[in-house]
Amino acid sequence: MASTCPDMKLVRLNEGARTAAGCVSGEEVRIYDSLGEDPFADYIRQKNPDKTPLADFFRSLIEDRKPRVYRLDWVRDRLIMPMVPGEVWAAGVTYQRSVEAREDETKAKGIYDRVYGAERPEVLFKGLGYRTVGPNDVICIRSDSKWDVPEPEFTLVYGERKIAAYTIGNDVSSRDIEGANPLYLPQAKVWQNSCSIGPYLVTPDEIKNPKNVGIRLKIFRAREAVFAGETSTSNMKREFDELSRFLFRDNPVPRGSIMLTGVGIVPPDNFTLQDGDIVEISMDGLGTMRNYVKKL
């Protein structure tokens, strides 16, 4: 009998000159030609993707198919974005730590405290798929910013309106630009390679409690760790269904879009990313995403 994937942790990778797709199972990655190069794009092209769980769709494509099997440690540096998002959205001020950091940086005192306690969450447009990169790729910091940070965020992946999967997201941000004036927020959030996602798409049945996922951030400079922090989605004030309702309210978001759900790890005020840094984000059940920093 052909080998199947007991775990629905879906990946894409560079396999020689082609793009391949498969799933992670323990310390193995199983590649199936039947998945094609971009199976999530095939999933959202269905007439009504929300009626079919993503795990069922993928299993239907690999059933009775024989995979090529690689070691995960061999594949890890070859992984790319597990899907290309239609649009990228982000929720802000969903953790108390985020409130404290943004109040410290801003000259407009009190606005973040009010959002944290308000019925309406902060939901902002982060960009399109072409501004987004995957694991092992370069994330950029702005040429006109002097205070830049990664923001590790548990990320929702939508089919049409329903959450189809989870992944890791990094909402790279310029704190000095936003802090100078809240109206500069788009410039503090949106530029070339200002977001990364990956390495896996993990279906909801694989995460027993998405509001209890450990999140860890490490930043390396010249091979030395210069920052490390951790939090959990249990510290998030907002619910994922709540954020989703506000995202889709009167808003025709395209299929296959994503939402980063806020940051609970913020480096100290005297820290900024530098050209050549390595950012490593890990989340329980979602793997580890590593990116290299380039100053534009």
HELIX and SHEET records of a PDB file:
HELIX    1   1 ASP A   33  LEU A   35  5                                   3    
HELIX    2   2 PRO A   39  ILE A   44  1                                   6    
HELIX    3   3 PRO A   49  LYS A   51  5                                   3    
HELIX    4   4 LEU A   54  ILE A   62  1                                   9    
HELIX    5   5 LEU A   72  VAL A   75  1                                   4    
HELIX    6   6 ARG A   76  ARG A   78  5                                   3    
HELIX    7   7 GLN A   96  GLU A  105  1                                  10    
HELIX    8   8 ILE A  111  GLY A  117  1                                   7    
HELIX    9   9 GLY A  129  ARG A  131  5                                   3    
HELIX   10  10 ARG A  175  ALA A  180  1                                   6    
HELIX   11  11 PRO A  182  TYR A  184  5                                   3    
HELIX   12  12 LEU A  185  LYS A  189  1                                   5    
HELIX   13  13 PRO A  204  GLU A  206  5                                   3    
HELIX   14  14 THR A  233  ASN A  235  5                                   3    
HELIX   15  15 PHE A  240  PHE A  248  1                                   9    
SHEET    1   A 5 ARG A  68  ARG A  71  0                                        
SHEET    2   A 5 GLU A  28  ILE A  31 -1                                        
SHEET    3   A 5 ARG A  18  SER A  25 -1                                        
SHEET    4   A 5 LYS A   9  GLU A  15 -1                                        
SHEET    5   A 5 LEU A  79  ILE A  80 -1                                        
SHEET    1   B 6 ARG A  68  ARG A  71  0                                        
SHEET    2   B 6 GLU A  28  ILE A  31 -1                                        
SHEET    3   B 6 ARG A  18  SER A  25 -1                                        
SHEET    4   B 6 LYS A   9  GLU A  15 -1                                        
SHEET    5   B 6 CYS A 195  VAL A 202 -1                                        
SHEET    6   B 6 THR A 132  VAL A 133  1                                        
SHEET    1   C10 ARG A  68  ARG A  71  0                                        
SHEET    2   C10 GLU A  28  ILE A  31 -1                                        
SHEET    3   C10 ARG A  18  SER A  25 -1                                        
SHEET    4   C10 LYS A   9  GLU A  15 -1                                        
SHEET    5   C10 CYS A 195  VAL A 202 -1                                        
SHEET    6   C10 ILE A 163  ASP A 171 -1                                        
SHEET    7   C10 PRO A 152  TYR A 158 -1                                        
SHEET    8   C10 ILE A 258  LEU A 260 -1                                        
SHEET    9   C10 GLU A  87  GLY A  92  1                                        
SHEET   10   C10 GLU A 122  LEU A 128 -1                                        
SHEET    1   D 5 VAL A 138  ILE A 141  0                                        
SHEET    2   D 5 GLY A 287  LYS A 295  1                                        
SHEET    3   D 5 ILE A 278  MET A 283 -1                                        
SHEET    4   D 5 GLY A 214  ARG A 221 -1                                        
SHEET    5   D 5 GLU A 224  SER A 232 -1                                        
SHEET    1   E 2 ASP A 148  VAL A 149  0                                        
SHEET    2   E 2 SER A 173  SER A 174 -1                                        
END                                                                             
